[in-house]
Amino acid sequence: MPLFMDVHEELPEGATAADVANAHAADVAIQDQYGVTYRSYWVDEASRKVFCLVEAPDADAAITVHREAHGLVADKIYEVSEGS
């Protein structure tokens, strides 16, 4: 299955790592409906950026999960290959 890294360039003002954890939990709650698996995420609170690693049939499926789960759609999404 393709692997994607999505990038949220600027979180809403005042968003915290706890808010991102809640959004991730919302993704996980509905991801199976779209054949998507959100594997991990990283937060940089200082620069208000978030990076999500997701297995999905295509980028649109990953975007749909974010949109429906919490509305915070990534600014960019890249298909990536996992290294060791």
HUHU-V936536 format. One record per residue. N is the residue number from 0. D_FIRST is the distance of its C-alpha to the first C-alpha in Angstrom with 2 decimals. Layout:
# HUHU-V936536
n,d_first
N,D_FIRST
N,D_FIRST
This chain:
# HUHU-V936536
n,d_first
0,0.00
1,3.82
2,6.52
3,9.83
4,13.40
5,15.79
6,19.51
7,22.33
8,25.29
9,28.06
10,28.13
11,31.11
12,34.33
13,34.91
14,31.32
15,30.90
16,28.29
17,29.16
18,28.39
19,24.91
20,24.44
21,25.53
22,23.18
23,20.21
24,21.56
25,21.74
26,18.06
27,17.22
28,19.79
29,18.12
30,14.36
31,13.89
32,15.62
33,12.82
34,9.73
35,9.39
36,10.01
37,12.42
38,12.63
39,15.81
40,18.26
41,21.36
42,24.60
43,27.42
44,30.18
45,32.71
46,30.86
47,29.21
48,25.66
49,22.42
50,19.05
51,15.95
52,12.69
53,9.92
54,6.29
55,6.39
56,6.13
57,8.67
58,11.38
59,13.76
60,12.12
61,12.26
62,15.76
63,16.83
64,16.32
65,18.48
66,20.97
67,21.53
68,21.54
69,23.99
70,24.27
71,23.46
72,21.06
73,19.90
74,21.98
75,19.32
76,15.55
77,14.06
78,10.79
79,11.14
80,10.62
81,11.65
82,15.10
83,17.47
